[in-house]
Structure formats: C-alpha cells, structure tokens
Amino acid sequence: MTQTQAPGQNAGTQRSQPSGSITLTGRGAVVTLSAACFLSLLIAAWTGWSLFADVMFVTACGVVTCYTRFSGLRPVVVCPPLAFFAGSVLAQVITAPDAFSAAAGILVTLGSSALWLFTGTALVVAIALGRGYRPEIPLLSHLREALKEVWPSVRGTGRSWRR
C-alpha cells in the first residue's frame, strides 16, 4: 500500500486530530466545559456529594481538549479554572438560601476542589501540548532582540559591548 499526501501538506507539520467525527470549536469547547461544570456542581450541591463534581470536571477537561480543533486550543487551555468558578457561583446562587451562604459555599467549594482544579488544568495543558499546541510568547522574542543589542561580542583580542 502506498500513502498519498494531500497537496500543500507537509509530512512534518501534521497535527493530531480527534479520532471521532465530532470536533468542537474553541467557543464550543468553552461552552461545553462550562455547562459540564455547572451541571455537575448543581448535582453535587443537591446531593452533597462534592467528589462527583470534581471527577466530572477532570473528565470533562480531558474529553473537551481531545475533541477540540487544533485552532481552538488556545481558549481551552485558559478556561478550566474560570469555567469551574462560574459553575460554582451559578450553582451556589441557585441552591443557597441567602447571599452569605452562597458566598461561603463558593469559597468552600473552591478551597476543597483546589487539587482537582490543578489536576484538570494540568491535564488540559498536557493534552494540548501532546496534540502539538505550542503557545506563542511574544515577550521572549522581544527579550531576545533586546539581548542581541547589549550582549558582549568578541572582536579580535578584546571584548566590546554592542549598543
């Protein structure tokens, strides 16, 4: 069997795509993750089983990152803590009897779920990097250019500084 390549495609620049037929845009992935967080936190608030919300958060982070198009990975990498916070606020506002209880519930939820938040965010970053996502950091290129202007260069026997 021979493999053929589509025109204009380099073999080295292929990025891994989800294996299923479902792909999410960046916005769709953020909305899906937010909805999963909200629903799982709402169920956890009604039942009192907070582990359900934490496990669903990590699971949703992994699934959403796997099924997001490559071009939409940037917002997905940033949004897991924000989605969990928004879901926590909405779930507590709906289920708490007063504002003080809602504020206390939000803080308790965020404090008790901190390890799960870190795990879900690290999972998103690991999957995105594994799929070929490399963030562009413009600050480093500016720093490199600034260092080229000041970095010492060796000329002949003595050292001189470039300006």
Helices and strands as residue ranges (DSSP letters): G 11-13, H 26-47, H 50-66, G 70-72, H 73-78, H 80-95, H 99-112, H 114-130, H 138-150, E 152-155, E 158-161
